[in-house]
């Protein structure tokens, strides 16, 4: 969205064009000038003539003085002042004092501009304008952990106005992360969408660490810059949770991070996060036969993630209630890791499917539920996609 320029004086005016004031026009207030008769005896020392006219005031000198006072375009004021001095000498015009004053004031203005640019004050000024546009009730003002509704009730299309509400009330979206895109020319809607889709899915675990606790009707959305707001310096992408059904709303916060977890729960979810992110990388092809190489590579990534998870779980000192259930889980995960490794080396699709079925069975074994129950975590398993897809295109809004 574009931000209009700040209100201010409608100047300076181009050289020679100035606001027309209210001037007295017409005859002199004391009546027309009347020629006085000559004194008796004839003319005085020389013939009677018209009163000599004064030379005009240089318009350039006036312009230089005005621009020098305004300090908004000091370079122009200095140039006009120097030109005015030259013309005054050649034409005998008045206004030398105005030209000199304008030149001096413009020189001071140039010095102030140089200091301002060197200290970054101009950037701070425009940042201040953008921050003013990010006032309460706008999409720009949303922060991590806040919930909101939109006028249309939808998380698609273009929006600017939002209404913040408490997360325990019905709401359309809940912000879980944000990040800035690099500067430069506007990359295009397609590239921005790709970046938002990639980063927002990766960042969801930092806010909602336990994917088992996420409702099945929750999806990832995002707010992205438009080409208009990009020109004002908008680079922020805001990631949020919303209902997969656009006609439905959410109730209650989905936040589930280190701020509300005990050390055992947090360590477990950190380890499980390695597996979750690897599972997100499933190839887009719907069948292994369509992309055996891609599925083999993915299986290798999952095997590596399981190695990281088991290392994390083995390295933590668990409470008495969780120690044995977690140890049983680690054994199943290590067996699953081997099946994923064998799948990554499969020579054909049939062999791949054979190891894939065993690997999924070990990941979704009862030991996972038992360990989660001992840790007081959600025990409803999420549904993994086995036929490709990897999250697909995430809906988003532009701001």
Buried (B, 14 or more C-beta within 10 A) or exposed (E): BEBEEEEEEEEBEEBEEBEEEEEEEEEEEEEEEEEEEEEEEEEEEEEEEEEEEEEEBBBBBBBBBBBBBBBBBBEBBBBBBBBBBEBBEEEEBEBBEBBBBBBBBBBBBBEEBEEBEEEEEEEEEEEEBBEEBBEEEBBBBBEBBBBBBBEEEBBBEEBBEBEBBEBEEBBBBBBBBBBEBEEEEBBEBEEBBEBBBEBBBEBBBBBBBBBBBBEEEBBBBBBBBBEBBBEBBBBBBBBBBBBEEBEEBBEEBBBBBEEEBEEBBBBBBBBBBBBBBBBBBBBEBEEBEEBBEBBBEBBBBBBBBBBBBBEBBEEBEBEEEBEEBBBBBBEBBBBBBBBBBBBBEBEEBEBBBBBBEBBBEBBBBEBBBBBBBBBEBBBEEBEEEEEBEEBEEBBBBBB
